[in-house]
Amino acid sequence: MLGNKELAQQYNTFSNNIRFFRKKRQLTQEQLAEQCDLSTSYIKQIESGKEFKNVSLTVILKFSKALNVPINKLFIIQKNS
């Protein structure tokens, strides 16, 4: 079971990867929000990583599809992030 520290680290990796892959695809936060059918403020909250958000599997799938990356890559530290 993941402790709070490990959970926070994993969330931090996830939020950094959303920003990394969004920029790699040259998308604005607004464009990503539109493609995922989410609000821009939600994207900003996730990318900031300052506030832990419960992210549903549905949202993770939306990010994966919009960013054209496998789900597991959203949870692995990227070398250029």
Secondary structure, 3 states (H helix, E strand, C coil): CCCHHHHHHHHHHHHHHHHHHHHHCCCCHHHHHHHHCCCHHHHHHHHHCCCCCCCCHHHHHHHHHHHCCCHHHHHCCCCCC
